Amino acid sequence: MQRHVTVKPLPFFYVGKQVTIDRINRYQTLKHNVLSNALGKPDTRSIWYSKEHFEKLLEEITFAGGDGIRIHFGMYEEGHAYEGQLCLLFTTTRERLVGDTVVHSNVVLENEPDYPERSALPREVILFPGEESTGWIRDFNLGSPCPPSCDDDTYE
């Protein structure tokens, strides 16, 4: 009996190994060193997120009637474990028509009508592999930055 194997095409966002390596190297050569020198310590060069993190993010986009995600670059505040390092902040967007132009507006949860009820509920906690539950609620936008958590962020 012959089995039929379905081959899945490459995803639309695929740019290839060499383009990826070149872009990473360009960032590390031209920007990472400048940021690290300004900080006086190595800045974030990559951030790992779990599959579950993205699944929850997609659930939130759907729940909010969103059309996508905007990724903002930010910096951890004073006193944070990763103080001064680059962080990524994911903001759900919602399509809005302004005149004849479609814009993707940020969905600010505090401005949503159900915010008081949602914020009063206990939050789900996502633990990264190797973490123990400490009662500390991980910020949804907190990934595992490298440094210091550099398990294998090389791209070869």
C-alpha positions in Angstrom: 0.0 0.0 0.0 1.4 3.4 -1.0 1.2 6.3 1.3 0.4 9.8 0.0 2.7 12.4 1.5 1.5 16.0 1.4 4.3 18.5 1.0 3.5 21.9 2.6 4.8 24.9 0.8 7.1 27.3 2.5 5.4 30.0 4.5 5.0 33.4 2.9 7.3 35.1 5.4 10.2 32.8 4.6 13.3 34.8 3.5 15.9 32.0 3.6 18.9 31.1 5.7 21.4 33.4 4.1 19.1 36.5 4.3 18.4 35.7 7.9 22.1 35.3 8.8 22.9 38.5 6.9 20.2 40.5 8.7 21.2 39.2 12.1 24.9 39.9 11.4 24.0 43.4 10.1 22.1 44.2 13.3 24.8 42.8 15.6 27.6 44.6 13.7 25.9 48.0 13.2 23.4 48.4 16.1 23.9 45.8 18.8 27.4 47.1 19.7 26.2 50.7 19.8 23.4 49.8 22.1 25.6 47.6 24.3 28.2 50.3 24.6 25.6 52.9 25.5 24.2 50.6 28.2 27.6 49.6 29.5 26.5 45.9 29.3 25.4 43.6 26.5 22.0 44.5 25.2 19.3 42.0 24.1 20.2 40.3 20.8 17.3 37.8 20.6 14.2 37.0 22.5 12.6 33.5 22.8 8.9 33.0 23.1 7.0 29.7 23.6 4.5 28.4 21.1 1.9 28.7 23.9 2.7 32.4 24.1 1.9 32.9 20.5 -1.3 30.8 20.7 -2.5 32.9 23.6 -1.6 36.0 21.6 -3.7 34.8 18.7 -6.6 34.0 21.0 -6.4 37.6 22.3 -6.4 39.1 18.8 -9.5 37.0 17.9 -11.2 37.9 21.2 -10.6 41.6 20.6 -11.8 41.5 17.0 -8.3 42.3 16.0 -6.8 42.2 12.6 -3.1 41.8 13.5 -0.3 42.7 15.8 2.1 45.6 16.1 5.4 45.0 17.7 6.9 47.9 19.6 10.5 48.1 20.7 10.8 49.1 24.4 13.2 49.1 27.3 12.9 47.4 30.7 12.4 49.8 33.5 14.8 50.6 36.4 14.7 47.8 39.0 13.6 45.1 36.6 15.8 42.0 36.3 16.6 43.0 32.7 16.9 46.7 33.4 17.8 48.8 30.4 17.7 46.0 27.9 15.6 46.0 24.8 12.2 44.3 25.0 9.4 43.7 22.5 5.8 44.7 23.3 3.0 43.1 21.4 -0.1 45.2 20.8 -3.2 43.8 19.1 -4.5 46.0 16.3 -8.0 46.5 15.0 -8.9 47.6 11.5 -10.5 51.0 11.3 -11.6 53.1 8.3 -10.4 56.7 8.3 -11.9 58.4 5.3 -11.0 56.0 2.4 -7.9 54.7 4.2 -7.7 51.5 6.3 -5.6 51.9 9.4 -4.6 49.4 12.0 -5.3 51.0 15.4 -3.8 49.8 18.6 -6.2 48.0 20.9 -5.5 49.4 24.4 -7.1 46.9 26.9 -7.6 49.6 29.5 -9.9 51.4 27.0 -12.0 48.4 26.2 -15.5 48.3 27.8 -14.9 44.9 29.4 -11.6 45.9 31.0 -12.9 46.3 34.6 -14.4 42.8 34.6 -11.4 41.2 32.8 -8.8 42.8 35.0 -10.6 41.6 38.2 -10.2 37.9 37.1 -7.2 35.9 37.9 -4.6 35.9 35.1 -3.4 32.7 33.5 0.3 32.1 34.1 2.7 30.8 31.4 5.8 29.2 32.6 8.9 28.8 30.4 10.6 25.4 30.4 12.7 25.0 33.5 10.7 27.6 35.5 8.9 26.9 38.7 5.7 28.5 39.8 6.7 31.3 42.2 3.4 33.2 42.3 5.1 35.9 40.2 2.9 36.8 37.2 5.0 37.0 34.1 4.2 40.0 31.9 2.6 38.8 28.7 5.1 40.7 26.7 8.1 39.2 28.6 10.0 36.7 26.5 13.3 35.1 27.5 15.9 37.6 26.4 19.4 36.8 25.4 21.5 37.8 27.3 21.2 36.5 29.9 19.2 33.5 28.8 21.2 32.4 25.8 20.6 28.7 25.3 21.1 28.5 21.5 20.4 31.8 19.7 22.9 31.2 16.9 21.6 30.9 13.4 23.6 28.6 11.1 
